[in-house]
């Protein structure tokens, strides 16, 4: 399991310096670390967070947006009509709720279809794992700098330490 402090530090080492989003229990440890470091600007909705990230990027920041995958559905129009068209990059840190059919019923459809949805709208994505974390963070840095479009780092339950034991 990756410690939340190490996860946030890896993103800061890459250059990410603006974090926003909507809380999710699977990302709780990351939120706690960001709040402790005074790096998190909360948002009411995921599409608003994506728009805030676009504004932060235009102001010279390197933005990341935290959300659960249901929020990905909420933010698709903003991602497609703003970020992709106008090349406003942001890192989407997405909890993979409903992975392999393990979660509350409301998460199952998005859990099964999220990667195909990301492929359809041409947002590069990768699932973070403890074994490949160094490569995953290198991929984030390289893709963000080269593609200048949104990209998604998918986080399954238990990969990054939460706030509960």
C-alpha positions as CSV (number, residue, x, y, z in Angstrom):
1,X,0.0,0.0,0.0
2,X,1.2,3.5,-0.9
3,X,1.3,6.0,1.9
4,X,-0.9,9.1,1.3
5,X,2.1,11.4,2.1
6,X,4.2,9.6,-0.4
7,X,1.5,9.8,-3.1
8,X,1.0,13.6,-2.6
9,X,4.8,14.1,-2.4
10,X,5.3,12.3,-5.7
11,X,2.8,14.6,-7.4
12,X,4.4,17.6,-5.9
13,X,7.8,16.4,-7.1
14,X,6.4,16.2,-10.6
15,X,5.2,19.8,-10.2
16,X,1.5,19.6,-9.3
17,X,0.7,22.5,-7.2
18,X,-3.1,23.0,-7.4
19,X,-5.5,20.3,-6.1
20,X,-9.3,20.5,-6.2
21,X,-12.2,18.1,-6.2
22,X,-15.0,16.5,-4.4
23,X,-14.5,14.2,-1.4
24,X,-14.5,10.4,-1.8
25,X,-13.9,7.9,0.9
26,X,-11.4,5.8,-1.2
27,X,-9.3,8.9,-1.5
28,X,-9.7,10.0,2.1
29,X,-6.0,9.7,3.0
30,X,-5.0,11.8,0.0
31,X,-7.5,14.5,1.0
32,X,-6.3,14.5,4.6
33,X,-2.7,14.9,3.4
34,X,-3.6,17.7,1.0
35,X,-5.6,19.5,3.7
36,X,-2.8,19.1,6.2
37,X,-0.4,20.7,3.7
38,X,-2.9,23.4,2.8
39,X,-2.9,22.4,-0.9
40,X,-6.6,21.5,-1.4
41,X,-9.3,23.9,-2.7
42,X,-12.7,22.2,-2.4
43,X,-15.3,22.1,-5.1
44,X,-19.0,21.5,-4.9
45,X,-19.2,19.4,-8.1
46,X,-16.7,17.6,-10.3
47,X,-17.4,19.6,-13.4
48,X,-16.8,22.8,-11.4
49,X,-13.5,21.3,-10.2
50,X,-12.4,20.6,-13.8
51,X,-13.2,24.1,-14.7
52,X,-11.3,25.4,-11.7
53,X,-8.3,23.3,-12.8
54,X,-8.5,24.9,-16.3
55,X,-8.4,28.3,-14.7
56,X,-5.5,27.4,-12.5
57,X,-3.6,26.0,-15.5
58,X,-4.2,29.3,-17.3
59,X,-2.8,31.1,-14.3
60,X,0.4,29.0,-14.4
61,X,-0.5,26.2,-12.0
62,X,-0.2,22.5,-12.6
63,X,-3.6,21.2,-11.6
64,X,-5.0,17.9,-10.3
65,X,-8.7,17.0,-9.8
66,X,-9.8,14.4,-7.3
67,X,-13.1,12.6,-7.8
68,X,-14.8,9.2,-7.7
69,X,-15.6,7.7,-11.0
70,X,-19.3,8.7,-10.8
71,X,-17.9,12.3,-10.9
72,X,-16.2,11.5,-14.2
73,X,-19.7,11.2,-15.7
74,X,-20.7,14.5,-14.2
75,X,-17.6,16.3,-15.6
76,X,-17.5,14.8,-19.2
77,X,-19.0,17.8,-20.9
78,X,-16.5,20.2,-19.3
79,X,-13.6,17.8,-20.1
80,X,-14.7,17.5,-23.7
81,X,-15.8,21.0,-24.5
82,X,-13.2,22.9,-22.5
83,X,-10.2,20.9,-21.5
84,X,-9.8,18.7,-24.6
85,X,-10.6,21.3,-27.2
86,X,-8.6,24.1,-25.7
87,X,-5.7,21.8,-24.5
88,X,-6.2,22.6,-20.8
89,X,-4.5,19.7,-19.1
90,X,-5.3,18.4,-15.7
91,X,-4.6,15.2,-13.8
92,X,-7.8,13.4,-12.9
93,X,-7.2,11.3,-9.8
94,X,-10.2,9.0,-10.0
95,X,-11.2,6.4,-7.4
96,X,-12.3,3.2,-9.2
97,X,-15.5,2.6,-7.4
98,X,-17.3,-0.6,-8.5
99,X,-14.0,-2.3,-9.6
100,X,-14.7,-6.0,-10.4
101,X,-18.3,-5.6,-9.2
102,X,-17.2,-5.0,-5.6
103,X,-19.0,-1.9,-4.2
104,X,-22.5,-0.4,-3.6
105,X,-24.9,-1.0,-6.5
106,X,-24.8,2.6,-7.6
107,X,-21.1,2.3,-8.5
108,X,-21.2,-1.0,-10.5
109,X,-22.1,0.3,-14.0
110,X,-19.5,3.1,-13.9
111,X,-17.0,0.7,-12.4
112,X,-17.4,-1.7,-15.3
113,X,-17.4,0.9,-18.1
114,X,-15.1,3.7,-16.9
115,X,-12.0,2.7,-18.9
116,X,-14.1,2.3,-22.1
117,X,-15.6,5.7,-21.5
118,X,-12.2,7.3,-21.1
119,X,-11.0,5.5,-24.2
120,X,-14.1,6.8,-26.1
121,X,-13.4,10.4,-25.2
122,X,-9.7,10.0,-25.8
123,X,-8.5,10.7,-22.2
124,X,-5.3,8.7,-21.5
125,X,-5.6,6.6,-18.3
126,X,-3.6,4.3,-16.2
127,X,-4.4,2.3,-13.0
128,X,-2.0,3.0,-10.2
129,X,-0.5,0.1,-8.4
130,X,2.1,-0.2,-5.7
131,X,4.3,-2.4,-7.9
132,X,4.3,0.1,-10.8
133,X,4.0,3.4,-8.9
134,X,7.4,4.8,-10.0
135,X,6.5,4.1,-13.7
136,X,2.9,5.3,-13.2
137,X,4.2,8.7,-11.9
138,X,6.7,9.0,-14.7
139,X,3.9,8.3,-17.2
140,X,1.8,11.0,-15.5
141,X,4.7,13.6,-15.8
142,X,5.5,12.7,-19.4
143,X,1.9,12.5,-20.6
144,X,0.9,15.7,-18.9
145,X,3.8,17.7,-20.3
146,X,3.7,16.2,-23.8
147,X,0.0,15.7,-24.5
148,X,-1.4,18.9,-22.8
149,X,-4.8,17.3,-22.3
150,X,-6.6,15.7,-19.3
151,X,-5.3,12.3,-18.2
152,X,-6.6,10.0,-15.5
153,X,-4.8,8.1,-12.8
154,X,-7.2,5.4,-11.6
155,X,-7.0,4.3,-8.0
156,X,-8.5,1.0,-6.8
157,X,-9.4,0.5,-3.1
158,X,-6.4,-0.4,-1.0
159,X,-3.7,1.0,-3.3
160,X,-3.3,4.3,-1.4
161,X,-3.7,4.3,2.3
162,X,-6.9,5.8,3.5
163,X,-7.7,7.5,6.8
164,X,-9.3,4.5,8.3
165,X,-7.2,1.5,9.5
